[in-house]
Amino acid sequence: MSQVFKNWIVRISSILLSTLLWSALILPTYAQTQIDLKLEQQVLEIIRRNPITIIEAVQAYQEEQQQRVITRRQEFIKNFSQNPQDVIANSPTIGSSKLQTVLLEFSDFECPYCSEAHKTLKNLLNKYPNRFTLVYKHFPLFQIHSQALPAARAAWAAHQQGKFWQYHDTLFTKQNQLGESLYIETAKSLKLDLGKFNQDRQLADKAIQKDLDLVNNLNLSGTPLLLSLVQILPDLSSYQSWKHFWQLLEIK
């Protein structure tokens, strides 16, 4: 089957599907039903007659998308290495101020695996306080964790008063208590200005969304996730993953 024909199949299928969606939005119900059925039959007929071509075209599309992700990641790593502060922006940081070895942590306060990773990262920071810079990026999986976004908002609000890491530690330590009572109680214990804290929680979404935009641009999935200038490690429960970073820090 020629590449030209494959492209034609994909293009015509896209046009038919787009038309189907358009008709669903603006046409009267009766006319919509008639056209929907006709378009559906046409699309199904194309698929029936050219199943292999459709599969190959989908595979080619997936490969193209994957290559775009790889390219975006390469561009990101290049920018990250040349301008780490641009990537860090206003995110919370801890550790070395030299930005020689920078680790981006994408995390969710309600994720149990993130809580375990938090313990290991604290050990790393205690052992190598001046060897690397840890940067926290919000990745609340709000689709499955009901307190992920409220907790992220509260932590962001604490960051506005210079108490992010203390607040962060409490959220992970008391992960099974996440909720409004804990957010207020922790703010009080850290002597935060409660009026400003509550106001800032309402302003947090823009900053959190910026982190999520980075997640989407790099096609990252799952938490916790650690990103360095070397590679992306999605599995921080793996001993080998931690061993790799431990070795990187040892040779600095």
C-alpha positions as CSV (number, residue, x, y, z in Angstrom):
1,M,0.0,0.0,0.0
2,S,1.5,3.3,-1.0
3,Q,2.3,6.0,1.6
4,V,0.2,8.5,-0.4
5,F,-2.8,6.2,0.0
6,K,-2.2,5.7,3.7
7,N,-2.0,9.5,4.2
8,W,-5.2,9.9,2.2
9,I,-7.0,7.3,4.4
10,V,-6.0,9.1,7.6
11,R,-6.9,12.5,6.2
12,I,-10.3,11.5,5.0
13,S,-11.1,9.7,8.2
14,S,-10.1,12.8,10.2
15,I,-12.3,15.0,8.0
16,L,-15.3,12.7,8.5
17,L,-14.8,12.5,12.2
18,S,-14.4,16.3,12.5
19,T,-17.5,16.8,10.5
20,L,-19.3,14.3,12.7
21,L,-18.3,16.3,15.8
22,W,-19.2,19.6,14.1
23,S,-22.7,18.4,13.2
24,A,-23.3,17.2,16.8
25,L,-22.7,20.8,18.0
26,I,-24.8,22.8,15.6
27,L,-27.4,20.8,13.6
28,P,-31.0,20.1,14.6
29,T,-31.5,16.8,16.2
30,Y,-33.3,15.0,13.3
31,A,-30.8,16.2,10.7
32,Q,-27.9,15.4,13.0
33,T,-29.1,11.8,13.5
34,Q,-29.3,11.3,9.8
35,I,-25.9,12.7,9.1
36,D,-24.3,11.0,12.1
37,L,-25.5,7.6,10.8
38,K,-24.2,8.2,7.3
39,L,-20.9,9.5,8.4
40,E,-20.5,6.6,10.9
41,Q,-21.2,4.1,8.1
42,Q,-18.6,5.8,5.8
43,V,-15.9,5.8,8.5
44,L,-16.6,2.2,9.4
45,E,-16.5,1.2,5.7
46,I,-13.1,2.8,5.3
47,I,-11.8,1.0,8.4
48,R,-13.4,-2.3,7.2
49,R,-11.8,-2.1,3.8
50,N,-8.4,-1.0,5.0
51,P,-7.7,-2.4,8.5
52,I,-4.0,-2.9,8.0
53,T,-3.6,0.5,6.5
54,I,-5.4,2.1,9.4
55,I,-3.3,0.2,11.9
56,E,-0.1,1.2,10.2
57,A,-1.2,4.8,10.0
58,V,-2.0,4.8,13.7
59,Q,1.4,3.3,14.5
60,A,3.1,5.9,12.4
61,Y,1.2,8.6,14.1
62,Q,2.2,7.2,17.6
63,E,5.8,7.1,16.5
64,E,5.7,10.7,15.3
65,Q,4.2,11.8,18.6
66,Q,6.8,9.9,20.5
67,Q,9.5,11.5,18.5
68,R,8.1,14.9,19.3
69,V,8.1,14.1,23.0
70,I,11.8,13.0,22.7
71,T,12.6,16.3,20.9
72,R,10.8,18.4,23.5
73,R,12.6,16.6,26.3
74,Q,16.0,17.1,24.6
75,E,15.3,20.8,24.2
76,F,14.2,21.0,27.8
77,I,17.3,19.3,29.0
78,K,19.5,21.7,26.9
79,N,17.7,24.7,28.4
80,F,17.8,23.2,31.8
81,S,21.6,22.7,31.6
82,Q,22.2,26.2,30.2
83,N,19.7,28.1,32.2
84,P,18.7,26.2,35.4
85,Q,17.2,29.2,37.0
86,D,14.7,29.6,34.1
87,V,13.4,26.1,34.9
88,I,13.5,26.6,38.6
89,A,11.7,29.9,38.4
90,N,9.9,30.5,41.7
91,S,9.7,26.9,42.7
92,P,10.8,25.9,46.3
93,T,14.5,24.8,46.5
94,I,16.6,23.3,49.2
95,G,20.2,22.2,49.4
96,S,23.1,23.8,47.5
97,S,22.7,27.3,46.1
98,K,25.3,26.7,43.4
99,L,22.9,24.9,41.0
100,Q,25.6,22.5,39.8
101,T,23.6,19.4,40.3
102,V,19.9,20.1,40.2
103,L,17.1,17.6,40.8
104,L,13.5,18.4,39.9
105,E,11.1,16.5,42.0
106,F,7.6,16.1,40.6
107,S,5.4,15.0,43.5
108,D,1.9,14.7,44.9
109,F,1.3,15.1,48.7
110,E,-1.4,12.4,48.7
111,C,0.7,9.8,46.8
112,P,2.0,7.1,49.2
113,Y,5.0,6.5,47.0
114,C,5.9,10.2,47.1
115,S,5.8,9.9,50.9
116,E,8.4,7.1,50.7
117,A,10.5,9.0,48.2
118,H,10.4,12.0,50.6
119,K,12.1,10.0,53.3
120,T,14.9,9.0,50.9
121,L,15.4,12.5,49.6
122,K,15.7,13.8,53.1
123,N,18.4,11.3,53.8
124,L,20.2,12.4,50.6
125,L,20.0,16.0,51.7
126,N,21.3,15.2,55.2
127,K,24.2,13.2,53.7
128,Y,25.0,15.7,50.9
129,P,23.7,19.1,52.0
130,N,26.0,21.0,49.6
131,R,26.2,18.6,46.8
132,F,22.9,19.1,45.0
133,T,19.8,21.4,44.7
134,L,16.4,19.8,45.1
135,V,13.5,21.7,43.4
136,Y,9.9,20.9,44.1
137,K,7.4,20.9,41.3
138,H,3.7,20.3,41.9
139,F,2.2,17.3,40.2
140,P,-1.1,16.8,42.0
141,L,-3.0,13.7,40.7
142,F,-6.3,15.3,41.5
143,Q,-8.2,12.9,39.3
144,I,-7.5,10.1,41.8
145,H,-6.4,12.0,44.9
146,S,-9.1,14.3,46.4
147,Q,-6.7,16.1,48.7
148,A,-3.8,16.4,46.2
149,L,-4.8,19.8,44.9
150,P,-5.9,21.4,48.2
151,A,-2.6,20.2,49.8
152,A,-0.6,21.7,46.9
153,R,-2.4,25.0,47.3
154,A,-1.7,25.0,51.0
155,A,2.0,24.2,50.5
156,W,2.2,26.9,47.8
157,A,0.7,29.4,50.3
158,A,3.2,28.4,52.9
159,H,6.0,29.0,50.4
160,Q,4.8,32.6,50.0
161,Q,5.8,33.1,53.7
162,G,9.1,31.2,53.4
163,K,7.9,28.0,55.1
164,F,7.4,25.6,52.2
165,W,9.8,22.9,53.3
166,Q,8.5,22.8,56.9
167,Y,4.9,22.6,55.6
168,H,5.9,20.1,53.0
169,D,7.5,17.8,55.6
170,T,4.4,17.9,57.8
171,L,2.1,17.1,54.9
172,F,4.1,14.0,54.1
173,T,4.5,13.0,57.7
174,K,0.8,13.3,58.4
175,Q,-0.3,12.2,55.0
176,N,-3.2,10.1,56.4
177,Q,-4.6,13.3,58.0
178,L,-4.7,15.5,54.9
179,G,-7.6,17.9,55.0
180,E,-8.6,21.4,56.0
181,S,-8.0,20.9,59.7
182,L,-4.4,19.8,59.1
183,Y,-3.8,22.7,56.7
184,I,-4.9,25.3,59.2
185,E,-3.3,23.6,62.2
186,T,0.0,23.3,60.3
187,A,-0.2,27.0,59.3
188,K,-0.8,28.0,62.9
189,S,2.1,25.8,64.2
190,L,4.5,27.5,61.7
191,K,3.2,30.9,62.8
192,L,2.0,31.8,59.4
193,D,-0.2,34.9,58.8
194,L,-3.5,33.0,58.5
195,G,-5.2,35.8,56.5
196,K,-2.5,35.9,53.9
197,F,-2.3,32.0,54.0
198,N,-6.0,31.7,53.1
199,Q,-5.8,34.4,50.5
200,D,-2.7,32.8,48.9
201,R,-4.4,29.4,48.7
202,Q,-7.0,31.0,46.4
203,L,-4.2,32.3,44.2
204,A,-2.2,29.1,44.0
205,D,-3.7,27.5,40.9
206,K,-1.8,29.6,38.4
207,A,1.6,28.5,39.7
208,I,0.5,24.9,40.1
209,Q,-0.8,24.9,36.5
210,K,2.5,26.1,35.3
211,D,4.1,23.0,36.8
212,L,1.5,20.9,35.3
213,D,2.1,22.5,31.9
214,L,5.7,21.4,32.2
215,V,4.5,17.9,33.1
216,N,2.3,17.8,30.0
217,N,5.0,19.3,27.7
218,L,7.4,16.6,28.7
219,N,4.7,13.9,28.7
220,L,5.5,12.8,32.2
221,S,3.2,10.4,34.0
222,G,3.0,9.1,37.5
223,T,4.5,10.2,40.8
224,P,7.0,10.5,42.3
225,L,9.3,11.4,39.4
226,L,12.8,12.8,39.6
227,L,14.4,14.6,36.7
228,S,18.1,15.6,36.4
229,L,20.3,16.8,33.6
230,V,21.1,13.1,33.1
231,Q,17.8,11.4,32.8
232,I,14.2,11.0,33.9
233,L,13.6,8.5,36.6
234,P,9.9,7.6,37.0
235,D,10.4,4.7,39.4
236,L,11.9,6.0,42.6
237,S,10.9,2.8,44.4
238,S,13.7,1.1,42.5
239,Y,16.9,0.6,44.4
240,Q,18.9,0.9,41.2
241,S,17.3,4.3,40.5
242,W,18.4,5.7,43.8
243,K,21.8,4.0,43.6
244,H,22.4,5.8,40.3
245,F,21.8,9.2,41.8
246,W,23.7,8.3,44.9
247,Q,26.7,7.5,42.7
248,L,26.3,10.8,40.8
249,L,26.5,12.7,44.1
250,E,29.5,10.6,45.4
251,I,31.7,11.7,42.4
252,K,30.9,15.4,42.7
